[in-house]
Amino acid sequence: MTSTAKGPVATEIETRLRAALFPVALDVIDDSEKHRGHAGHDARGESHFTVAITSPAFEGENRVARQRMVNRALADLLAQRVHALAIRATAPSEI
């Protein structure tokens, strides 16, 4: 498992997803700098992320169900701190 996460919010995202979904692969990418000056940009940084996650929990689930699983694990962060989250969720059988 790899992670490009470095800040406290990215670290928290990674910790929560590992605990909730037991991924076999996980990348948490901070895209915040790409959004400087755009709506939702937070001067503190760590406001926009991409998560690429592969988990056995996603087997047999459709795209919407997978995204809901990720969103549930991160609910309060999404409500308070994270403005945007792009999710690429796959099952091990799909890689």
Secondary structure, 3 states (H helix, E strand, C coil): CCCCCCCHHHHHHHHHHHHHHCCCEEEEEECHHHHCCCCCCCCCCCCEEEEEEECHHHCCCCHHHHHHHHHHHCHHHHHHCCCEEEEEEECHHHC
